[in-house]
């Protein structure tokens, strides 16, 4: 049994229509405004959704990662799988079953998180509240901020700062 992320609903932006959608390992590109920097991809159909719920599933992190990588056509070498599985175990440890979770620039976060200061994969963020949370009330809030190229470019981290 492992804690993991399953699509919570179809609120705001949800292109995935799978009945039970598990979150894919983030595959963020260098164009986070396209959605890859703030939406979650489904392990089955590979389409995006906004909100995930922490659930318990009958798979280990190694099994989750292996299945996700195979479905995506990626390398499933032991070292690759294990490093992703270790990352998932680390990420999921602070979440409780039932938490509503969103993705932002390399981080899975509780949707209601506030006063955030974080250095993401692409940008530095300083947010009183996540746009995902605001979008629960006003759906346009997500695209108005995180879907805006200027939001990201005005906060872009210099390449030499990005940790690998």
N, C-alpha and C positions, 0 to 999 in steps of 0.2 A: 504494500500500500504506500502510495506517495501523494503528497499534496500537489495539485497541479491546476492549471488554468483552463477553464471551459467557457465557451461563449455564454455570456449572461443573458443577452437579449439582442434585439435588432434595432435598438435606439440609435439615433444620430446618423452614423454611417455604418451600414452593414451590407456587404455585397455577398457574404457567405449565407447560403440557405440550408446548410447541413443541419440535420436534426440535433446531433451532438457534435459540436465542433471543439476540438482541443487546440490550444494555442501552439503555433509553430515557434521554433527558436527564432529570435529576431534576425532578419536578414536585411538590415538597413543599408541602403546605398548612399551615394553622395548627393541625393536629391530628396532630403527628408520631407519637403513640402508636398511630394506626390502622395504621401500617406505612409511611406515606409518608416518615417520617423515618429509617427504618432498613432498608427493603427496596428492591430494584431492580425497576423495571417493564420488561417485555418490549416491544420496539418493534413486535412483530407482534400479539400477543393483548392487550397492555396489562395482563396479570396479573403479580403480583409473584413474585420469587424472592430468596433471601438471598445466594448466592455467585456471583461472576463470575470468570472466568479471562481474563487478558490474552492476546489472540490477534492475529495479523495478518490483515487482511481487504483485499480488493481494492476498497476504496472510500476516497474522501477524506473528511475531516471535514465538508465542505460537503455531500457526497452523503448521508452518514449523517444529518446534521441535517435536511436537506430531506425525506428519506424519513420520518424519525421524526415531524416536525411534520405532514406531509401525512396520515400514517396516524392521527394524533391529532386531526385536524381543526383544526389551529392555523395561524396566519399564517406564510407562508413568504416574507415580504418579504426582500429582499436583506440589509438591515441586521440583521434578526433572525437570519437564518441565519448570517451571518458572525460575529456576536458569540457565538453558541453554538458555532460551529466553532472560533473562537479560544480559547474557554474549554476545549473538549475537548482541543485541542492542548496547552494549558498543563497541564491535569490529567493527561494521559496521559504526558507526557514523563518523569516520574520512575518509571514502572512498567516492569518487564521482562516480556518474553513469558513466560507461564507463571505469573505472580504470581496468587495468590488474593486477590480484592478484594471488599470490602463497602462499603455506603453508610451514612453516619451524618450526619444533620443538615447536609447541604450539602457533604459531603466524601466522595470515594472514597478508601478507605484499604486498605492491606494487612491481610488478616484477622489476621495474627499481630502487628500493631503493638501496642506496649505503652507504658506511661507517657505517656498522651495527655492533653494539656491543650489544649482547643480551644473557641473560641467559634463555635458553629454558627448556623444560620439562626434557630433557636428558643431554644436553651439553651446554657449553658456546661457543658462536660463535663470531668471529671477522672477518668480511668480507668486503673487499673493494667493492664488488658487489655480488649479489646473483648468485649462480651457475645456477639457473633457467633462469636468464637473459642471462648469457653466453651461455646457451644451445639453445637459439633462433638462435644463430649464429653457434655454434658447438654443436650439440645434445649430443655428448659423454661427454660433460663437467658435466652434471648432475650426471650421474652414476660414473664418475671418482672421484667426490668429495662426494656427499651425498649418493651414493650407495656403498661407501667404508667403511667397518667396522672400519678400523683404523682411518678414519676421526672422527668418532663418539667416539670411545673409548679413543682417545688421548685428547678429549675435555670433557669427561664425568664429570658431576657434582657429587660430593659426595652426597649420599642419604640424609644426614642430611641438605644439603643446599636447597633441592627441596621444594618449597612452595606448600602446599596443600590447 
